[in-house]
């Protein structure tokens, strides 16, 4: 009976040893897995650190981009305001140009009217020149008539002079005849 008990204990011991060896082997395998996981964790930590660095760099870049975007927005607003101001000036210039065009149109109308008046004055001047030429012709004719009358007057004066001499001679004869009587 004792031998059987010993045999049973040996079997149990052998089984426990087998389980112990199996457990040791499992533990060894688990240690290797843990070491691998630790290695993997280390690699993941490095990758995480690298990603954190890239994230921080990206955040900094984003901050810089935000500042640049804000500056560009400010410039855009300033440019928009300038464009608005320029549009207003252009509108004012367009209004001024429109007003000037109207004034030019009015001046052109006035010039047209003045041209017509000048044309009428030129026609009047032409008519006056013709009248002056006619008067000059008439004056020339009158001068000729006056010259002719002057000639006749001079001839008449000469004739009167002759008559006066004849009258004087007759008076002298008359007086002499009276005296003789």
C-alpha positions as CSV (number, residue, x, y, z in Angstrom):
1,X,0.0,0.0,0.0
2,X,2.8,2.3,0.8
3,X,4.5,1.5,-2.4
4,X,1.3,2.4,-4.3
5,X,1.2,5.7,-2.4
6,X,4.7,6.4,-3.3
7,X,4.0,5.5,-6.9
8,X,1.0,7.8,-6.9
9,X,3.0,10.6,-5.3
10,X,5.8,10.2,-7.9
11,X,3.2,10.4,-10.6
12,X,1.7,13.5,-9.1
13,X,5.2,14.9,-8.6
14,X,6.1,14.1,-12.2
15,X,2.8,15.7,-13.3
16,X,3.5,18.8,-11.2
17,X,7.1,18.9,-12.5
18,X,5.7,18.7,-16.0
19,X,3.3,21.5,-15.2
20,X,6.2,23.5,-13.6
21,X,8.4,23.0,-16.6
22,X,5.5,24.0,-18.8
23,X,4.8,27.0,-16.6
24,X,8.5,27.9,-16.7
25,X,8.5,27.6,-20.5
26,X,5.4,29.7,-20.6
27,X,6.9,32.2,-18.3
28,X,10.1,32.3,-20.5
29,X,7.9,32.8,-23.6
30,X,5.9,35.5,-21.8
31,X,9.2,37.2,-20.8
32,X,10.3,37.2,-24.4
33,X,6.9,38.6,-25.5
34,X,7.1,41.2,-22.7
35,X,10.6,42.1,-23.8
36,X,9.3,42.4,-27.4
37,X,6.4,44.5,-26.2
38,X,8.8,46.7,-24.2
39,X,10.9,47.1,-27.3
40,X,7.7,47.8,-29.3
41,X,6.7,50.3,-26.6
42,X,10.0,52.0,-26.8
43,X,9.7,52.3,-30.6
44,X,6.2,53.5,-30.2
45,X,7.4,56.1,-27.6
46,X,10.0,57.3,-30.1
47,X,7.5,57.4,-32.9
48,X,5.0,59.2,-30.5
49,X,7.8,61.7,-29.6
50,X,8.6,62.3,-33.3
51,X,4.9,62.7,-34.0
52,X,4.6,65.1,-31.1
53,X,7.5,67.1,-32.4
54,X,5.9,67.1,-35.9
55,X,2.6,68.1,-34.3
56,X,4.2,70.9,-32.3
57,X,6.0,72.0,-35.5
58,X,2.7,71.9,-37.4
59,X,1.0,73.9,-34.6
60,X,3.8,76.5,-34.9
61,X,3.5,76.5,-38.6
62,X,-0.3,76.9,-38.3
63,X,0.3,79.8,-35.9
64,X,2.6,81.4,-38.4
65,X,0.1,80.7,-41.2
66,X,-2.6,82.2,-39.1
67,X,-0.5,85.4,-38.6
68,X,0.2,85.5,-42.3
69,X,-3.4,85.0,-43.1
70,X,-4.4,87.8,-40.6
71,X,-1.8,90.1,-42.2
72,X,-3.1,89.2,-45.7
73,X,-6.7,89.8,-44.5
74,X,-5.6,93.2,-43.2
75,X,-3.9,94.0,-46.5
76,X,-7.0,92.7,-48.3
77,X,-9.3,94.9,-46.2
78,X,-6.9,97.8,-46.8
79,X,-6.9,97.1,-50.5
80,X,-10.7,96.8,-50.5
81,X,-11.0,100.1,-48.8
82,X,-8.5,101.6,-51.3
83,X,-10.4,100.1,-54.1
84,X,-13.7,101.5,-52.7
85,X,-12.0,104.9,-52.5
86,X,-10.7,104.7,-56.0
87,X,-14.1,103.6,-57.3
88,X,-15.6,106.7,-55.6
89,X,-12.9,108.9,-57.2
90,X,-13.6,107.2,-60.6
91,X,-17.3,107.8,-60.2
92,X,-16.6,111.5,-59.4
93,X,-14.3,111.7,-62.4
94,X,-16.9,110.1,-64.6
95,X,-19.5,112.6,-63.3
96,X,-17.0,115.4,-64.0
97,X,-16.3,114.0,-67.5
98,X,-20.0,113.8,-68.1
99,X,-20.4,117.5,-67.0
100,X,-17.5,118.5,-69.3
101,X,-19.0,116.6,-72.2
102,X,-22.2,118.5,-71.7
103,X,-20.3,121.8,-71.5
104,X,-18.3,120.8,-74.6
105,X,-21.6,120.0,-76.3
106,X,-23.0,123.4,-75.3
107,X,-19.8,125.1,-76.5
108,X,-20.0,123.2,-79.8
109,X,-23.6,124.4,-80.1
110,X,-22.5,128.0,-79.3
111,X,-19.6,127.7,-81.8
112,X,-22.1,126.5,-84.4
113,X,-24.3,129.4,-83.7
114,X,-21.3,131.8,-83.8
115,X,-20.3,130.2,-87.1
116,X,-23.8,130.9,-88.5
117,X,-23.7,134.5,-87.2
118,X,-20.2,134.9,-88.7
119,X,-21.5,133.5,-92.0
120,X,-24.4,136.0,-91.8
121,X,-22.0,138.9,-91.0
122,X,-19.8,137.8,-93.9
123,X,-22.8,137.8,-96.2
124,X,-23.7,141.3,-94.8
125,X,-20.2,142.5,-95.3
126,X,-20.3,141.2,-98.9
127,X,-23.5,143.1,-99.4
128,X,-22.0,146.2,-97.9
129,X,-18.9,145.9,-100.1
130,X,-21.2,145.7,-103.1
131,X,-23.1,148.8,-101.9
132,X,-19.8,150.6,-101.2
133,X,-18.6,149.7,-104.7
134,X,-21.9,151.0,-106.1
135,X,-21.5,154.2,-104.1
136,X,-17.9,154.5,-105.3
137,X,-19.2,154.2,-108.8
138,X,-21.9,156.8,-108.1
139,X,-19.3,159.1,-106.5
140,X,-17.1,158.7,-109.6
141,X,-20.0,159.6,-111.8
142,X,-20.8,162.6,-109.5
143,X,-17.2,163.7,-109.6
144,X,-17.3,163.6,-113.4
145,X,-20.6,165.6,-113.3
146,X,-19.1,168.1,-110.8
147,X,-16.0,168.5,-113.0
148,X,-18.2,169.1,-116.0
149,X,-20.3,171.7,-114.0
150,X,-17.1,173.3,-112.7
151,X,-15.9,173.6,-116.3
152,X,-19.2,175.1,-117.3
153,X,-19.0,177.5,-114.2
154,X,-15.5,178.5,-115.1
155,X,-16.6,179.1,-118.7
156,X,-19.6,181.1,-117.5
157,X,-17.4,183.2,-115.2
158,X,-15.1,183.9,-118.1
159,X,-18.1,184.8,-120.2
160,X,-19.3,187.1,-117.4
161,X,-16.0,188.7,-117.3
162,X,-16.1,189.3,-121.0
163,X,-19.7,190.7,-120.7
164,X,-18.5,193.0,-117.9
165,X,-15.8,194.3,-120.1
166,X,-18.3,194.9,-122.9
167,X,-20.8,196.5,-120.5
168,X,-18.0,198.7,-119.2
169,X,-17.1,199.7,-122.7
170,X,-20.7,200.4,-123.5
171,X,-21.1,202.4,-120.3
172,X,-18.0,204.4,-121.3
173,X,-19.5,205.1,-124.7
174,X,-22.8,205.9,-123.2
175,X,-21.2,208.4,-120.7
176,X,-19.2,209.9,-123.6
177,X,-22.4,210.3,-125.7
178,X,-24.2,211.9,-122.7
179,X,-21.4,214.3,-122.3
180,X,-21.3,215.1,-125.9
181,X,-25.0,215.8,-125.8
